[in-house]
Amino acid sequence: MIRTLEQRLDAKQPFDRIREQILVLKPLAASAVGRKTASELFKQFIDFNVELAVKSEESFTRGFIIHMQSVVAYLKYSEEK
């Protein structure tokens, strides 16, 4: 989903529309906690980072996306050990 949002931004979709879609990550995280497929800590992590991401286009592209890519890369690295 994050990659799709980045592509929409690259395609010149207004950030205000993308902001709405970024905010959808919060209820998705809450749903995952409700289904017991994610922890409350994960939800708090997503909530905090989404609030930072929606502040500006630069916060999203230079902060949120890079941060999430790093987290995913680390998780993949740690799973291989």
N, C-alpha and C positions, 0 to 999 in steps of 0.2 A: 504494500500500500504506500509506503513512504517513497519508494522509487517512482511509483505512478504519479504522486504529487509533484515530485521533482521534475518529471517529464512534462507535466502540465504547465509548470512554471516556465520551463525552457520553451514551451510552445506559446509563451506570452499570455497565458491565462492570468487575469488579475489576481494579485495576492489575496485580496479580500475573499474571493471565492475559494481559494486554496485554504485560507485560514479556517473557514467553516469545516472543511474536510479534515484538517489537522485535529480539530477539536473532537472529531468522532473517535479518535484514538482513546479518549478517556472512557466513554461508555464501553468500548470494546475491551479495555483492560478490566473494567468493573465486571463485565460479563464473564471474563475468563476466571476471575476470582470466584464468582458465584458458581461456576461449573467445576471449581477446584482444579483448574488446569494451570493456574498461576497463583502466586502468593500475594498477600496484601502489600508486601514490600515492593513487588513488581508494579502494582497499581499506583503506589505512592511515587515510584520512580517515573512512570509514564505521566502521571498528573503534573508533577513538578516540571518535567522537561517539555511537555506540551505547552504549559503556561509561558515558558521562555520562548518556545518556537513561534508562537503566534504574535509576539511583540512586533516583529518586522520580517520582511523578506530576507534580510541579511541574517537575522537570528535563526531563521529556518535553514537557509542554505549553508551558512558558514559555521553554525553552531550545532543545531539539532541533527542534521543529516550526517555530518562528520562524526558526531558523538555516537549516534546509533550504529553507524558502520563500524566504529571502533569496538563498541560493546559486542556486536555480533561476531566480529573477527576474534575477539578475546574468547568468547564462549566456544567458538569452533576450535580454537587452539587448545583450550582447557579440556575439551571433550576428547581430543586425540591422545592426551596423556594417560 
